[in-house]
Amino acid sequence: MRKEIKTAIIGAIIIVIAIGGLAVFFTSLDKTVASTGNQITVDKTNTGNSSSVQTTYADESNYPKAPDLVGISGYINTTPEQLQAKIKDKVVLYDFWTYSCINCIRTFPYLKAWNDKYADKGLLIIGVHSPEFEFEKDINNVKMAAQKYGLTYPIVLDSDHMTWDAFSNRYWPAEYITDDLGHIRHTHFGEGEYDQTEKVIQQLLDQRAKRLGLNTIADQSLVNLQAHEFSLFETPELYFGYDFADGRNYFGNSEGFQPDKIVSYTIPADLQKDHFYLDGQWQNLHDSMKLSSDNGKIVLPYTAQDVHIVASGVGTGIQVLLDGKPVTSDDAGQDIKNGTAIISEHRLYNIISSKQAGSHTVTIIGHPGFEIYTFTFG
């Protein structure tokens, strides 16, 4: 989720790369071009509605082999031995995700539908869980998320980002699809372009069937689900940890970040859009803010349809106001009941879910032990 890159930013990066003389091609399987590689090196990033990045080669022998899964600290829905046996002769979709990432969560319906539709035709989906926050390394938290979202395909815990680095990946979510010989034939970063990705799966399954002499053809219909629509003026993801500011500081208080200190914050009179403001005593942590005083407040003027927070706590409630009034059922997120959300386990909480995108101010009133990592939007 870090340093969220929208479509326009990715487009700008591509232009800069092109001017620099690197050959990066965006194409599909039925349009083969010459290339020297298929990796883009930027910071670890959660990308929202980004473009697909697909690289193919003039000679099939030049397709890069997918790296081995390395540094895996745990397995869900499989064992190392079972997974090794399953990969052989399969079209594999490696999905890099982390369970508190809203962009990742919104891809799950498609991944589950593809798993249901193509698993018996030779597709294997492997969820590579590469965490952003320390609490996401806990296998029990990941198991809880897998159960909550109904993920039944194999999941591996890449807690030290060793597989992430082996793939030279920099995005959540990211998909790498290999043919049945293990060559990477398609990559996609971020949400969207689901039809295009599914067509690639179908083509690779048909190629596999021919190579193995199987009398099967992949269903050419496409999964039809409601994809998330992005607002052009949507507020970017906002981080509360001082290690995550990285030149994109949307912390509005004049007191600012003060690493590892408990700071008394006061909300100023004038609030700037897309900046968050704190009131009360908050402990500055490297990846979050933790409320120390009896009461505390977060105020954020934003533009979006949905508002989510990544947070944890001790089972106490937070009150949520929209434009200064208790949030009503018309705008309440899934985790809100009677204007309150109970914050306990480390996860993503949906606090606002409006009928359409708009500009508003959200206020969160918290109590001791409430810890917040990010705001994310949709």
Buried (B, 14 or more C-beta within 10 A) or exposed (E): BBBBBBBEBBEEBBEEEEEEEEEBBEBBBEEBEEBEEBBBEBEBBBBBBBBBBBBBBEEEEEBBEBBEBEBBEBBBBBEEEEBEEBBEEBBBBBBBBBBBBBBBBBBBBBBBBBBEBBBEBBBBBBBBBBBBBEBBBBBEBBBBBBEEBEBBBBBBBBBBBBBBBBBEBBBBBBBBBBBBBBBBBBBBBBBBBBEBBBBBBBBBBBBBBEEEEEEBEBEEEBBEEEBBEBBEEBBBBBBBBBEBBEEEBBBBBEBEBEEEEEBEBEBEEEBEBBBBBBBBBBBBBEBBBBBBBEEBBBBBBBBBBBBBBBBBBEEBBBBBBBEEEBBEEEBBBEBBEEBBBEBBBBBBBBBBBBEEBEEBBBBBBBBBBBBBBBBBBB
